[in-house]
Amino acid sequence: MIQNVLFAVNIVAPVFLIVALGAWLKRRKLIDGHFLALSSRLVFHVTLPALLFVKISVTDLHHVFNVRLVLFTYAAILFAFAIAWFSGTLWAADGRDRGAFIQGSFRGNFAILGFAMIQSAFGPEPLANAAVLLSFMMPPYNLLAVIALTVTQRSERKMTVCQTLKEIATNPLILATAAAIPFSLFKIPIPRIFFTAAEQLASITLPMALIGIGGSLTFSGIKQDFRLSAIASFLKLILTPILVMLAAVRMDFSLYERASLFFFFASPTAIASYIMAEAMGSNGRLAGNIILLSTLASSITIASGIVLLKTSGYF
């Protein structure tokens, strides 16, 4: 049991130490809001797409692609969204609150914290599986987030179907995946000079993003909307991961696939949920509080989940 606890701590602690470093740097004013905004854009538009391209382009998709895993994850996302929607109708009376609550309850930060913990646990090898899974999950994640933030607000300026499809199709992560797939399927060689440059860009993704997460955390106003933030965090970090993993352990998934599923659904709420909530007229303050509370609590819930899975022989 002690070994399993140490295993979990060794996975979680390095990741959250970098998050804590980001919070400390912001507190000491070594980084500021302008830096965080620019670094977030750099990660989303450049370095994270580079990471996906590097991992997918050299991966044998015939070997790592699992239709059952993708379909299972689609079903699990829809299930998580349904739970969030039902809970939102019960707990959030106002449409602006309900949209932020629903999005915060199902949309996770797998691309950053999930990737970091998979690498911390197993090294870089399983990142290819995680990258393939992420590439297939981005479209439904974005679409469901838009639905959550529009349908719940009748007075909001709604996006048209064409605008929604355009937003999904031009997502940098999806574009990077689409660019990488031909290189993987047809074994197209990439000139070493370009691949090395992409690798170097990819290497700064996780530390920069984790510092950004820490610097973005703010405790001002945490008492406001605390009840909704706590319920959303419970759904995101505890209820959904437990139900999904109970179903996943009955399936014939590999160790890396189980790990990807766990970190996908156990990751705290994505920072992008705050950006979308603000941009689409929802309750940005509530979205930010859900991110803060779920990020802080996830250090405990993820470690506990790893211990349980490791003790049960599934990790």
N, C-alpha and C positions, 0 to 999 in steps of 0.2 A: 504493500500500500504506500509506504514511504517513497519507494522508487517511482511509483506512478505520480505522486504529488510533485516530486522533484522534476519528473519529465514534463509535467504541465507547467510548472514554474519556469523551467528553462525555455519553454516555447513562448509563454505570455510575457514574462518579465522584460526581455530585450526589446520587444515591440513597444511596450508601454513606457519603458525608460526613455525611448526616443520621443514619444508623445509628451512625457513629462518635461523633457528637455525643451521642446517647443514652447510649452507653457512658461517655463522659466525664462527663456530667451525673450518672450513677449513681455513678461513682467519686468525684466531688466532693460527693456526698450532697445534690445539689440536687433530685434525685428519689429515691424509695425504692421498695421493693417494694409498699407500699400504693398509691402513685400508679400504678405499672405495672399492678397488678391492676385498679384502677378504670378507668384509661384503656383497657385492653384490653377490658373489658366495655363501655365507652362506644362504642368503635369498632365492636365486633361487633354490639351491639344497637341503636345509634342512627346513628352517622355513616356507616358503610359501607352499611347499608341505604338511608340518604338518598342516598348517591352512586349506588347502583344505580337507585333510583327516578327520580332526576333524569335520568340518562343514558337509561334505557329509555323513560320516559314521553314524551319528546319525539323519540324515534327512530322512523323509519318501518321497522317490523319486516319489512314485505314487501320492503323494499330490502336490509336487512342480514342477515336470517335466511337461512342457507344450510344446507339439510338435509344436503348432502354433508359440510359442515364438522362439523356436530354428530355425524353418524354416524361420521365418521372419528375424531373426538376420543373418542367412546365406545369405539371399537375400540382406540384407542391407550391409553386408560386401562386397559382390561382386559388389554392386552398388557403394560403396565408392571406391573400388579398380579401377573400370572402370573410375570413375571421375578422380582419381589420375593419371591413365595411360594416359588418353586423355590430361589432363593438362600438364603432363610431356612431351608429344610429342610436345606440343605447346611452352613451356617455357624453356625446358632443351635440348639443342642441343647435348651436350656430353653425351655418354652412362653412364659414371661414375656418372655424375650429375643426370641423369634421374633416375637411379636406387635408389639413396639415396632420391631423391625428391619423387618418388612414394611411397616408404616405409614410409617415414616420414609423408606423407599426409593421410595415412589410418590406420597405426598401432598405437594403443593407449595404454596408461599406466593404463589400467583398473585394473589389478591385484593389483596395489599398491594404486595409487591415487583414483581410482574408489571405491575400497573396503573401503578405509579410509573415503571417503565422505558419502558413504552409511551408514557406522556405525555412523558417526557424525550426520547424518540426522535422522536415525530411530533406532539406537542401533544395537545390534548384530543379532537380529532376521532375517532380510532380507539377511544376508550374506550367508545363505544356498542357497537361490535362485541365488545369484550372483555367488557362487562357482559352482553350477551346470551349469549355463550359461557359465562361463569361461571355464569349462572343455570341453564343446562341441565346443568352439570357438578357442581353442589353435591349433588344427590341420590345419584348413584352414588359420589361421593367419600365421603360420610358413610356410606353403606351398606357399602362395601368396607372402610372403616376399622373399623367395628363388627365385621364378619366377621373381619378380621385379628386383632382384640383378643379375640374370644370363642372362635373355633374352635381357636385355638392353645393355649387354657388350659382344660383339662378341669375343674380345681378352681375355676375362677372363677365367680362369680355371673353367669350369663348373662342378657342382656336378651331378653325375649320379642319375637316378631315385631311385636306391637302397639306395644310400647315403642319399638322401632326405627323403625317407620313414624311414630309420633308425634314422635319426635326430629327426623326428616327434615322432616315436614310443618310443624313449628313453628319451623324454622330461620329466624332473622330475615332472612337474605338471600333465602330462598325466598319468604317472606311479602312482602318489599318488591318482588320481581320480579312476583309474582302481582298485587299492587296496581297496579303500573305498566303492565302489559300492556294492560288495557282503555283506558287513556288514550292509549296508542300506537295500538292497532288502530282505535279509533273516533274518534280525533282529539278527545278530550274536552278542552276548555280547562281549565287549572288557574288558579285565582285568583292573580294576581301576588304577593300578599302571602305566600301559602303557598309558592309556588314559590321565591321569593327566600329565604325562611327555610330551605327544604330545600337550596338551593344553598350557603348560608353554612355549614350543618352539613356538607355534603359536602366543602367546601373544606378543612376541618381534618383530614379522614380520613387522607390519606397522610402528611403530616408527623408527626402524632401517632402513627400506627402505626409509622412508621420509627424514631422516637425510642424507642418501646416495645420494638421489636426489639433496638436497641442496648443499652438498659438491662437487658434480660432475659438478655443473653449473660453467661455465667459460665465462667471457666476452671478453677474448682475441680473436681477429679475428672475432667478431660479424659483423663488417662492410663487411667482405668478404661474398659473396653469400647472401647478405641481401635480395635481391629481391626474389630469389628462396625460401629462408627461410620464408619470409613474405607470399608468395603465398601458400606455403605448410601449414603454420599455419592457414591461412584463411580457406583453405579447411578442415583441421582437426577440427578446433574449432568452426567454424561458419556455413559454407555451409552444410557440411554433417550432423551435428546434427540437423539443422533446417529441412532439407528434411526428415530425418529419423523420427523425432518426429512428423512431420505433418502427416506422414503415420501411426505412432504408435498410435496416439490419436484416430484414426478411428477404431482401433482394440479393442477387448474386453480384454485388459490386466489389471491385478490387479495393485494397487499402487506400490507395490514392484517391479513388472515386468517393469512398466514404468520407475521407478527410475533406475533400472539396465540398461535398454536400454539407458537412457539419459547419465548416467555416463560412460557407455561403449563407446559411440560414441563421447562424449564431452571431454573425458580425453585427456590430451596432449600427444605428441608423446612418445612412449616407449623408455627408455634408451637402451633397447636391440637392437634397430634399429642401434645405433652407433656401437655396438659391432659387429653386423652382417655386416654392411657396411665396417668396417675396415678389418674384416676377409675375406671378399669375394671380395676385390679389388675395392670397390666403393669409393665415395667421403666421407670419414669419417668426414672431416671438415664440410661439408654441413650438414651431418646427425647430428653432434653435435650442430650446430647453430639452426637447426630446433627444436631440443629438448629444447634448452635454450629459444628460442623465444616463442614456444608454451607453455612451462611450466609457464613462467612469465605471458603471456597473458591469460592463462586459469583461473587465479584467478578472472579475470574480466568477461570473457565470461561464465564461469560456474555459477558464482553468478547471472549474468544477466539472464541466462537460467532458473535458479531456480525461480527467481522472476516472470518471464513470465509464467512459468508452474504453479506456486502457485497461481498467480492472475487469471489464466484461469481455475483453479479448477482441474488441472491434477496432482498436487503434494500434 
